[in-house]
Amino acid sequence: MNVTYIDHMGTDLSVVNAARVSFAKKHEEMGEGDGKLINYLARHGHWTPFGHTSVTLHCKAPIFIARQLGKSQVGLVWNEVSRRYVDDTPEFYDPEYQWRTKASNVKQGSAGLAGDATRGFCESEYWYLMDVARGIYEKMLSKGVCPEQARMVLPQSMMTEWYWTGSIAAWARVYGLRIAPHAQKEVQFMAEMIDSTIGELYPISWKALTSKHLETEESA
């Protein structure tokens, strides 16, 4: 799984000027009070100045993780690879022996690592199934079955990739939901990569927005 920077528009100064235009003011560079203004905007839910930014990321993850992330749609645009058109050899997610036990106190989620015997069983059976799925898929294609139907045999663990674009306000909502302690571990990993990428582009604004989300999560 990975998140790769593609493009972005705007800076922390863009957020400041979008807010100050209400008073017909514009700053050419960040001033002493501009960081405080950004924190004020984030703290009080004034999200529109943050909407005058845009970040495009290229994401790669297994389908079962992509579908969780794709539930966040407001303010974001998503374009994904399609196996109606692509028929190359599918790549499958490697859990790297990190098989976890079911959490006892919630309906979803997981606890610690499973025992060695369980992990060993899961690992061997998992890759056996992936090999079978890959083999059937490639055989269907070789017999002339169209890619849009042959893809039906491919499992949720198949890797997919997409371009994902949105304002930092929208990205902060994604991060706030997916970094939460009860979120799936693999989704948290994606959130961490989003955080490190966007945090470098908008250090003041991103910190203000994500701190607000984390405070909301902790008080819920």
PyMOL commands that set and color helices and strands:
alter all, ss='L'
color gray80, all
select helices_A, chain A and resi 12-23+34-43+48-52+63-69+116-142+147-153+168-178+185-201+203-219
alter helices_A, ss='H'
color red, helices_A
select strands_A, chain A and resi 2-9+54-62+76-80+100-102+110-113+159-166
alter strands_A, ss='S'
color yellow, strands_A
deselect
rebuild
show_as cartoon
